[in-house]
Amino acid sequence: MKKFFKYLGFGILSVVIFFIGIGVVASINTVDKEAVFEPFIVKAIPKLTTLEVTPFKELMSEQGYTSATSEQWELYVKKVAKLGVFQSVGKAELQNWKTLSPVGSSSVTYAVYQVPVTFDTGLAHIQLGLQSSDGKVEINSIKFLSDLLMQ
């Protein structure tokens, strides 16, 4: 009976050490979100508010940009033009994040930020879905949020 508890204790200890190891590996592969994503946001928002499609294509991941057609992007930019002229960017607020560390490839950190942006018509928010891999940050999704856009 004593031997049984010895093996059981060793098994439980092994499982605990395994999960601690997984946590350590995951935390090592995670990027510093404030140092990576927030400077990107501050640089990207003024480009995205020029109301042209080109900055969207340059800043977005291929998967994010190709989720809509060129005509849909043109319509979206025309709709966003209702917000007026860009004035300033507020402090980005992290909504959610996760890091995926697949075996055999580099880890990817995904984050969703909500960014207050001031236009000459008032305050709006931009929700950005971002990804960072191999030192490169791209936008996966973008959503402009304002009461003016509901009209």
MODELLER restraints for C-alpha pairs under 7 A, 6 or more apart:
rsr = mdl.restraints
at = mdl.atoms
rsr.add(forms.Gaussian(group=physical.xy_distance, feature=features.Distance(at['CA:29:A'], at['CA:107:A']), mean=6.35, stdev=0.5))
rsr.add(forms.Gaussian(group=physical.xy_distance, feature=features.Distance(at['CA:30:A'], at['CA:99:A']), mean=6.11, stdev=0.5))
rsr.add(forms.Gaussian(group=physical.xy_distance, feature=features.Distance(at['CA:30:A'], at['CA:109:A']), mean=6.58, stdev=0.5))
rsr.add(forms.Gaussian(group=physical.xy_distance, feature=features.Distance(at['CA:31:A'], at['CA:109:A']), mean=6.89, stdev=0.5))
rsr.add(forms.Gaussian(group=physical.xy_distance, feature=features.Distance(at['CA:38:A'], at['CA:92:A']), mean=6.84, stdev=0.5))
rsr.add(forms.Gaussian(group=physical.xy_distance, feature=features.Distance(at['CA:47:A'], at['CA:55:A']), mean=5.99, stdev=0.5))
rsr.add(forms.Gaussian(group=physical.xy_distance, feature=features.Distance(at['CA:48:A'], at['CA:55:A']), mean=5.85, stdev=0.5))
rsr.add(forms.Gaussian(group=physical.xy_distance, feature=features.Distance(at['CA:48:A'], at['CA:56:A']), mean=6.35, stdev=0.5))
rsr.add(forms.Gaussian(group=physical.xy_distance, feature=features.Distance(at['CA:49:A'], at['CA:86:A']), mean=6.23, stdev=0.5))
rsr.add(forms.Gaussian(group=physical.xy_distance, feature=features.Distance(at['CA:51:A'], at['CA:77:A']), mean=5.57, stdev=0.5))
rsr.add(forms.Gaussian(group=physical.xy_distance, feature=features.Distance(at['CA:51:A'], at['CA:81:A']), mean=6.32, stdev=0.5))
rsr.add(forms.Gaussian(group=physical.xy_distance, feature=features.Distance(at['CA:52:A'], at['CA:77:A']), mean=6.61, stdev=0.5))
rsr.add(forms.Gaussian(group=physical.xy_distance, feature=features.Distance(at['CA:53:A'], at['CA:73:A']), mean=6.57, stdev=0.5))
rsr.add(forms.Gaussian(group=physical.xy_distance, feature=features.Distance(at['CA:53:A'], at['CA:74:A']), mean=6.66, stdev=0.5))
rsr.add(forms.Gaussian(group=physical.xy_distance, feature=features.Distance(at['CA:53:A'], at['CA:77:A']), mean=6.92, stdev=0.5))
rsr.add(forms.Gaussian(group=physical.xy_distance, feature=features.Distance(at['CA:57:A'], at['CA:65:A']), mean=6.13, stdev=0.5))
rsr.add(forms.Gaussian(group=physical.xy_distance, feature=features.Distance(at['CA:59:A'], at['CA:138:A']), mean=5.79, stdev=0.5))
rsr.add(forms.Gaussian(group=physical.xy_distance, feature=features.Distance(at['CA:59:A'], at['CA:139:A']), mean=6.08, stdev=0.5))
rsr.add(forms.Gaussian(group=physical.xy_distance, feature=features.Distance(at['CA:60:A'], at['CA:138:A']), mean=5.19, stdev=0.5))
rsr.add(forms.Gaussian(group=physical.xy_distance, feature=features.Distance(at['CA:60:A'], at['CA:139:A']), mean=4.31, stdev=0.5))
rsr.add(forms.Gaussian(group=physical.xy_distance, feature=features.Distance(at['CA:60:A'], at['CA:140:A']), mean=5.92, stdev=0.5))
rsr.add(forms.Gaussian(group=physical.xy_distance, feature=features.Distance(at['CA:61:A'], at['CA:138:A']), mean=5.34, stdev=0.5))
rsr.add(forms.Gaussian(group=physical.xy_distance, feature=features.Distance(at['CA:61:A'], at['CA:139:A']), mean=5.74, stdev=0.5))
rsr.add(forms.Gaussian(group=physical.xy_distance, feature=features.Distance(at['CA:61:A'], at['CA:140:A']), mean=5.63, stdev=0.5))
rsr.add(forms.Gaussian(group=physical.xy_distance, feature=features.Distance(at['CA:64:A'], at['CA:139:A']), mean=6.99, stdev=0.5))
rsr.add(forms.Gaussian(group=physical.xy_distance, feature=features.Distance(at['CA:64:A'], at['CA:140:A']), mean=4.51, stdev=0.5))
rsr.add(forms.Gaussian(group=physical.xy_distance, feature=features.Distance(at['CA:64:A'], at['CA:141:A']), mean=5.77, stdev=0.5))
rsr.add(forms.Gaussian(group=physical.xy_distance, feature=features.Distance(at['CA:79:A'], at['CA:149:A']), mean=6.83, stdev=0.5))
rsr.add(forms.Gaussian(group=physical.xy_distance, feature=features.Distance(at['CA:80:A'], at['CA:149:A']), mean=6.99, stdev=0.5))
rsr.add(forms.Gaussian(group=physical.xy_distance, feature=features.Distance(at['CA:82:A'], at['CA:148:A']), mean=6.88, stdev=0.5))
rsr.add(forms.Gaussian(group=physical.xy_distance, feature=features.Distance(at['CA:82:A'], at['CA:149:A']), mean=6.96, stdev=0.5))
rsr.add(forms.Gaussian(group=physical.xy_distance, feature=features.Distance(at['CA:83:A'], at['CA:119:A']), mean=6.25, stdev=0.5))
rsr.add(forms.Gaussian(group=physical.xy_distance, feature=features.Distance(at['CA:83:A'], at['CA:121:A']), mean=5.97, stdev=0.5))
rsr.add(forms.Gaussian(group=physical.xy_distance, feature=features.Distance(at['CA:83:A'], at['CA:148:A']), mean=6.80, stdev=0.5))
rsr.add(forms.Gaussian(group=physical.xy_distance, feature=features.Distance(at['CA:84:A'], at['CA:119:A']), mean=5.86, stdev=0.5))
rsr.add(forms.Gaussian(group=physical.xy_distance, feature=features.Distance(at['CA:84:A'], at['CA:120:A']), mean=5.73, stdev=0.5))
rsr.add(forms.Gaussian(group=physical.xy_distance, feature=features.Distance(at['CA:84:A'], at['CA:121:A']), mean=5.93, stdev=0.5))
rsr.add(forms.Gaussian(group=physical.xy_distance, feature=features.Distance(at['CA:85:A'], at['CA:119:A']), mean=5.33, stdev=0.5))
rsr.add(forms.Gaussian(group=physical.xy_distance, feature=features.Distance(at['CA:85:A'], at['CA:120:A']), mean=5.42, stdev=0.5))
rsr.add(forms.Gaussian(group=physical.xy_distance, feature=features.Distance(at['CA:86:A'], at['CA:118:A']), mean=6.37, stdev=0.5))
rsr.add(forms.Gaussian(group=physical.xy_distance, feature=features.Distance(at['CA:86:A'], at['CA:119:A']), mean=4.46, stdev=0.5))
rsr.add(forms.Gaussian(group=physical.xy_distance, feature=features.Distance(at['CA:86:A'], at['CA:120:A']), mean=6.61, stdev=0.5))
rsr.add(forms.Gaussian(group=physical.xy_distance, feature=features.Distance(at['CA:87:A'], at['CA:118:A']), mean=5.42, stdev=0.5))
rsr.add(forms.Gaussian(group=physical.xy_distance, feature=features.Distance(at['CA:87:A'], at['CA:119:A']), mean=5.13, stdev=0.5))
rsr.add(forms.Gaussian(group=physical.xy_distance, feature=features.Distance(at['CA:87:A'], at['CA:120:A']), mean=6.60, stdev=0.5))
rsr.add(forms.Gaussian(group=physical.xy_distance, feature=features.Distance(at['CA:88:A'], at['CA:117:A']), mean=5.87, stdev=0.5))
rsr.add(forms.Gaussian(group=physical.xy_distance, feature=features.Distance(at['CA:88:A'], at['CA:118:A']), mean=5.16, stdev=0.5))
rsr.add(forms.Gaussian(group=physical.xy_distance, feature=features.Distance(at['CA:89:A'], at['CA:116:A']), mean=6.19, stdev=0.5))
rsr.add(forms.Gaussian(group=physical.xy_distance, feature=features.Distance(at['CA:89:A'], at['CA:117:A']), mean=4.62, stdev=0.5))
rsr.add(forms.Gaussian(group=physical.xy_distance, feature=features.Distance(at['CA:89:A'], at['CA:118:A']), mean=6.37, stdev=0.5))
rsr.add(forms.Gaussian(group=physical.xy_distance, feature=features.Distance(at['CA:90:A'], at['CA:115:A']), mean=6.38, stdev=0.5))
rsr.add(forms.Gaussian(group=physical.xy_distance, feature=features.Distance(at['CA:90:A'], at['CA:116:A']), mean=5.00, stdev=0.5))
rsr.add(forms.Gaussian(group=physical.xy_distance, feature=features.Distance(at['CA:90:A'], at['CA:117:A']), mean=5.86, stdev=0.5))
rsr.add(forms.Gaussian(group=physical.xy_distance, feature=features.Distance(at['CA:91:A'], at['CA:115:A']), mean=6.47, stdev=0.5))
rsr.add(forms.Gaussian(group=physical.xy_distance, feature=features.Distance(at['CA:91:A'], at['CA:116:A']), mean=6.87, stdev=0.5))
rsr.add(forms.Gaussian(group=physical.xy_distance, feature=features.Distance(at['CA:92:A'], at['CA:113:A']), mean=6.17, stdev=0.5))
rsr.add(forms.Gaussian(group=physical.xy_distance, feature=features.Distance(at['CA:92:A'], at['CA:114:A']), mean=5.81, stdev=0.5))
rsr.add(forms.Gaussian(group=physical.xy_distance, feature=features.Distance(at['CA:92:A'], at['CA:115:A']), mean=4.44, stdev=0.5))
rsr.add(forms.Gaussian(group=physical.xy_distance, feature=features.Distance(at['CA:92:A'], at['CA:116:A']), mean=6.90, stdev=0.5))
rsr.add(forms.Gaussian(group=physical.xy_distance, feature=features.Distance(at['CA:93:A'], at['CA:113:A']), mean=5.40, stdev=0.5))
rsr.add(forms.Gaussian(group=physical.xy_distance, feature=features.Distance(at['CA:93:A'], at['CA:114:A']), mean=5.24, stdev=0.5))
rsr.add(forms.Gaussian(group=physical.xy_distance, feature=features.Distance(at['CA:93:A'], at['CA:115:A']), mean=6.24, stdev=0.5))
rsr.add(forms.Gaussian(group=physical.xy_distance, feature=features.Distance(at['CA:94:A'], at['CA:112:A']), mean=6.13, stdev=0.5))
rsr.add(forms.Gaussian(group=physical.xy_distance, feature=features.Distance(at['CA:94:A'], at['CA:113:A']), mean=4.54, stdev=0.5))
rsr.add(forms.Gaussian(group=physical.xy_distance, feature=features.Distance(at['CA:94:A'], at['CA:114:A']), mean=6.59, stdev=0.5))
rsr.add(forms.Gaussian(group=physical.xy_distance, feature=features.Distance(at['CA:95:A'], at['CA:112:A']), mean=5.37, stdev=0.5))
rsr.add(forms.Gaussian(group=physical.xy_distance, feature=features.Distance(at['CA:95:A'], at['CA:113:A']), mean=5.35, stdev=0.5))
rsr.add(forms.Gaussian(group=physical.xy_distance, feature=features.Distance(at['CA:95:A'], at['CA:114:A']), mean=6.73, stdev=0.5))
rsr.add(forms.Gaussian(group=physical.xy_distance, feature=features.Distance(at['CA:96:A'], at['CA:111:A']), mean=5.66, stdev=0.5))
rsr.add(forms.Gaussian(group=physical.xy_distance, feature=features.Distance(at['CA:96:A'], at['CA:112:A']), mean=5.20, stdev=0.5))
rsr.add(forms.Gaussian(group=physical.xy_distance, feature=features.Distance(at['CA:97:A'], at['CA:110:A']), mean=5.41, stdev=0.5))
rsr.add(forms.Gaussian(group=physical.xy_distance, feature=features.Distance(at['CA:97:A'], at['CA:111:A']), mean=4.10, stdev=0.5))
rsr.add(forms.Gaussian(group=physical.xy_distance, feature=features.Distance(at['CA:97:A'], at['CA:112:A']), mean=6.26, stdev=0.5))
rsr.add(forms.Gaussian(group=physical.xy_distance, feature=features.Distance(at['CA:98:A'], at['CA:109:A']), mean=5.77, stdev=0.5))
rsr.add(forms.Gaussian(group=physical.xy_distance, feature=features.Distance(at['CA:98:A'], at['CA:110:A']), mean=5.36, stdev=0.5))
rsr.add(forms.Gaussian(group=physical.xy_distance, feature=features.Distance(at['CA:98:A'], at['CA:111:A']), mean=6.58, stdev=0.5))
rsr.add(forms.Gaussian(group=physical.xy_distance, feature=features.Distance(at['CA:99:A'], at['CA:107:A']), mean=6.81, stdev=0.5))
rsr.add(forms.Gaussian(group=physical.xy_distance, feature=features.Distance(at['CA:99:A'], at['CA:108:A']), mean=5.64, stdev=0.5))
rsr.add(forms.Gaussian(group=physical.xy_distance, feature=features.Distance(at['CA:99:A'], at['CA:109:A']), mean=4.18, stdev=0.5))
rsr.add(forms.Gaussian(group=physical.xy_distance, feature=features.Distance(at['CA:99:A'], at['CA:110:A']), mean=6.16, stdev=0.5))
rsr.add(forms.Gaussian(group=physical.xy_distance, feature=features.Distance(at['CA:100:A'], at['CA:107:A']), mean=5.51, stdev=0.5))
rsr.add(forms.Gaussian(group=physical.xy_distance, feature=features.Distance(at['CA:100:A'], at['CA:108:A']), mean=5.32, stdev=0.5))
rsr.add(forms.Gaussian(group=physical.xy_distance, feature=features.Distance(at['CA:100:A'], at['CA:109:A']), mean=6.34, stdev=0.5))
rsr.add(forms.Gaussian(group=physical.xy_distance, feature=features.Distance(at['CA:101:A'], at['CA:107:A']), mean=4.21, stdev=0.5))
rsr.add(forms.Gaussian(group=physical.xy_distance, feature=features.Distance(at['CA:101:A'], at['CA:108:A']), mean=6.56, stdev=0.5))
rsr.add(forms.Gaussian(group=physical.xy_distance, feature=features.Distance(at['CA:106:A'], at['CA:133:A']), mean=6.88, stdev=0.5))
rsr.add(forms.Gaussian(group=physical.xy_distance, feature=features.Distance(at['CA:106:A'], at['CA:134:A']), mean=6.88, stdev=0.5))
rsr.add(forms.Gaussian(group=physical.xy_distance, feature=features.Distance(at['CA:107:A'], at['CA:133:A']), mean=6.32, stdev=0.5))
rsr.add(forms.Gaussian(group=physical.xy_distance, feature=features.Distance(at['CA:108:A'], at['CA:131:A']), mean=6.67, stdev=0.5))
rsr.add(forms.Gaussian(group=physical.xy_distance, feature=features.Distance(at['CA:108:A'], at['CA:132:A']), mean=5.66, stdev=0.5))
rsr.add(forms.Gaussian(group=physical.xy_distance, feature=features.Distance(at['CA:108:A'], at['CA:133:A']), mean=4.78, stdev=0.5))
rsr.add(forms.Gaussian(group=physical.xy_distance, feature=features.Distance(at['CA:109:A'], at['CA:131:A']), mean=5.56, stdev=0.5))
rsr.add(forms.Gaussian(group=physical.xy_distance, feature=features.Distance(at['CA:109:A'], at['CA:132:A']), mean=5.19, stdev=0.5))
rsr.add(forms.Gaussian(group=physical.xy_distance, feature=features.Distance(at['CA:109:A'], at['CA:133:A']), mean=6.67, stdev=0.5))
rsr.add(forms.Gaussian(group=physical.xy_distance, feature=features.Distance(at['CA:110:A'], at['CA:130:A']), mean=5.66, stdev=0.5))
rsr.add(forms.Gaussian(group=physical.xy_distance, feature=features.Distance(at['CA:110:A'], at['CA:131:A']), mean=4.43, stdev=0.5))
rsr.add(forms.Gaussian(group=physical.xy_distance, feature=features.Distance(at['CA:110:A'], at['CA:132:A']), mean=6.56, stdev=0.5))
rsr.add(forms.Gaussian(group=physical.xy_distance, feature=features.Distance(at['CA:111:A'], at['CA:129:A']), mean=5.86, stdev=0.5))
rsr.add(forms.Gaussian(group=physical.xy_distance, feature=features.Distance(at['CA:111:A'], at['CA:130:A']), mean=5.21, stdev=0.5))
rsr.add(forms.Gaussian(group=physical.xy_distance, feature=features.Distance(at['CA:111:A'], at['CA:131:A']), mean=6.38, stdev=0.5))
rsr.add(forms.Gaussian(group=physical.xy_distance, feature=features.Distance(at['CA:112:A'], at['CA:128:A']), mean=5.61, stdev=0.5))
rsr.add(forms.Gaussian(group=physical.xy_distance, feature=features.Distance(at['CA:112:A'], at['CA:129:A']), mean=4.47, stdev=0.5))
rsr.add(forms.Gaussian(group=physical.xy_distance, feature=features.Distance(at['CA:112:A'], at['CA:130:A']), mean=6.15, stdev=0.5))
rsr.add(forms.Gaussian(group=physical.xy_distance, feature=features.Distance(at['CA:113:A'], at['CA:127:A']), mean=5.70, stdev=0.5))
rsr.add(forms.Gaussian(group=physical.xy_distance, feature=features.Distance(at['CA:113:A'], at['CA:128:A']), mean=5.25, stdev=0.5))
rsr.add(forms.Gaussian(group=physical.xy_distance, feature=features.Distance(at['CA:113:A'], at['CA:129:A']), mean=6.59, stdev=0.5))
rsr.add(forms.Gaussian(group=physical.xy_distance, feature=features.Distance(at['CA:114:A'], at['CA:125:A']), mean=6.49, stdev=0.5))
rsr.add(forms.Gaussian(group=physical.xy_distance, feature=features.Distance(at['CA:114:A'], at['CA:126:A']), mean=5.70, stdev=0.5))
rsr.add(forms.Gaussian(group=physical.xy_distance, feature=features.Distance(at['CA:114:A'], at['CA:127:A']), mean=4.45, stdev=0.5))
rsr.add(forms.Gaussian(group=physical.xy_distance, feature=features.Distance(at['CA:114:A'], at['CA:128:A']), mean=6.38, stdev=0.5))
rsr.add(forms.Gaussian(group=physical.xy_distance, feature=features.Distance(at['CA:115:A'], at['CA:125:A']), mean=5.38, stdev=0.5))
rsr.add(forms.Gaussian(group=physical.xy_distance, feature=features.Distance(at['CA:115:A'], at['CA:126:A']), mean=5.11, stdev=0.5))
rsr.add(forms.Gaussian(group=physical.xy_distance, feature=features.Distance(at['CA:115:A'], at['CA:127:A']), mean=6.29, stdev=0.5))
rsr.add(forms.Gaussian(group=physical.xy_distance, feature=features.Distance(at['CA:116:A'], at['CA:123:A']), mean=6.90, stdev=0.5))
rsr.add(forms.Gaussian(group=physical.xy_distance, feature=features.Distance(at['CA:116:A'], at['CA:124:A']), mean=5.96, stdev=0.5))
rsr.add(forms.Gaussian(group=physical.xy_distance, feature=features.Distance(at['CA:116:A'], at['CA:125:A']), mean=4.45, stdev=0.5))
rsr.add(forms.Gaussian(group=physical.xy_distance, feature=features.Distance(at['CA:116:A'], at['CA:126:A']), mean=6.52, stdev=0.5))
rsr.add(forms.Gaussian(group=physical.xy_distance, feature=features.Distance(at['CA:117:A'], at['CA:123:A']), mean=5.89, stdev=0.5))
rsr.add(forms.Gaussian(group=physical.xy_distance, feature=features.Distance(at['CA:117:A'], at['CA:124:A']), mean=5.32, stdev=0.5))
rsr.add(forms.Gaussian(group=physical.xy_distance, feature=features.Distance(at['CA:117:A'], at['CA:125:A']), mean=5.56, stdev=0.5))
rsr.add(forms.Gaussian(group=physical.xy_distance, feature=features.Distance(at['CA:118:A'], at['CA:124:A']), mean=6.18, stdev=0.5))
rsr.add(forms.Gaussian(group=physical.xy_distance, feature=features.Distance(at['CA:124:A'], at['CA:145:A']), mean=5.84, stdev=0.5))
rsr.add(forms.Gaussian(group=physical.xy_distance, feature=features.Distance(at['CA:124:A'], at['CA:146:A']), mean=4.92, stdev=0.5))
rsr.add(forms.Gaussian(group=physical.xy_distance, feature=features.Distance(at['CA:125:A'], at['CA:144:A']), mean=5.99, stdev=0.5))
rsr.add(forms.Gaussian(group=physical.xy_distance, feature=features.Distance(at['CA:125:A'], at['CA:145:A']), mean=4.97, stdev=0.5))
rsr.add(forms.Gaussian(group=physical.xy_distance, feature=features.Distance(at['CA:125:A'], at['CA:146:A']), mean=6.54, stdev=0.5))
rsr.add(forms.Gaussian(group=physical.xy_distance, feature=features.Distance(at['CA:126:A'], at['CA:142:A']), mean=6.93, stdev=0.5))
rsr.add(forms.Gaussian(group=physical.xy_distance, feature=features.Distance(at['CA:126:A'], at['CA:143:A']), mean=5.61, stdev=0.5))
rsr.add(forms.Gaussian(group=physical.xy_distance, feature=features.Distance(at['CA:126:A'], at['CA:144:A']), mean=4.54, stdev=0.5))
rsr.add(forms.Gaussian(group=physical.xy_distance, feature=features.Distance(at['CA:126:A'], at['CA:145:A']), mean=5.85, stdev=0.5))
rsr.add(forms.Gaussian(group=physical.xy_distance, feature=features.Distance(at['CA:127:A'], at['CA:142:A']), mean=5.68, stdev=0.5))
rsr.add(forms.Gaussian(group=physical.xy_distance, feature=features.Distance(at['CA:127:A'], at['CA:143:A']), mean=5.05, stdev=0.5))
rsr.add(forms.Gaussian(group=physical.xy_distance, feature=features.Distance(at['CA:127:A'], at['CA:144:A']), mean=6.43, stdev=0.5))
rsr.add(forms.Gaussian(group=physical.xy_distance, feature=features.Distance(at['CA:128:A'], at['CA:139:A']), mean=6.75, stdev=0.5))
rsr.add(forms.Gaussian(group=physical.xy_distance, feature=features.Distance(at['CA:128:A'], at['CA:141:A']), mean=5.79, stdev=0.5))
rsr.add(forms.Gaussian(group=physical.xy_distance, feature=features.Distance(at['CA:128:A'], at['CA:142:A']), mean=4.73, stdev=0.5))
rsr.add(forms.Gaussian(group=physical.xy_distance, feature=features.Distance(at['CA:128:A'], at['CA:143:A']), mean=6.65, stdev=0.5))
rsr.add(forms.Gaussian(group=physical.xy_distance, feature=features.Distance(at['CA:129:A'], at['CA:139:A']), mean=5.80, stdev=0.5))
rsr.add(forms.Gaussian(group=physical.xy_distance, feature=features.Distance(at['CA:129:A'], at['CA:140:A']), mean=5.15, stdev=0.5))
rsr.add(forms.Gaussian(group=physical.xy_distance, feature=features.Distance(at['CA:129:A'], at['CA:141:A']), mean=4.74, stdev=0.5))
rsr.add(forms.Gaussian(group=physical.xy_distance, feature=features.Distance(at['CA:129:A'], at['CA:142:A']), mean=6.31, stdev=0.5))
rsr.add(forms.Gaussian(group=physical.xy_distance, feature=features.Distance(at['CA:130:A'], at['CA:137:A']), mean=6.91, stdev=0.5))
rsr.add(forms.Gaussian(group=physical.xy_distance, feature=features.Distance(at['CA:130:A'], at['CA:138:A']), mean=5.73, stdev=0.5))
rsr.add(forms.Gaussian(group=physical.xy_distance, feature=features.Distance(at['CA:130:A'], at['CA:139:A']), mean=4.48, stdev=0.5))
rsr.add(forms.Gaussian(group=physical.xy_distance, feature=features.Distance(at['CA:130:A'], at['CA:140:A']), mean=5.41, stdev=0.5))
rsr.add(forms.Gaussian(group=physical.xy_distance, feature=features.Distance(at['CA:131:A'], at['CA:137:A']), mean=5.65, stdev=0.5))
rsr.add(forms.Gaussian(group=physical.xy_distance, feature=features.Distance(at['CA:131:A'], at['CA:138:A']), mean=5.45, stdev=0.5))
rsr.add(forms.Gaussian(group=physical.xy_distance, feature=features.Distance(at['CA:131:A'], at['CA:139:A']), mean=6.36, stdev=0.5))
rsr.add(forms.Gaussian(group=physical.xy_distance, feature=features.Distance(at['CA:131:A'], at['CA:140:A']), mean=6.68, stdev=0.5))
rsr.add(forms.Gaussian(group=physical.xy_distance, feature=features.Distance(at['CA:132:A'], at['CA:138:A']), mean=6.57, stdev=0.5))
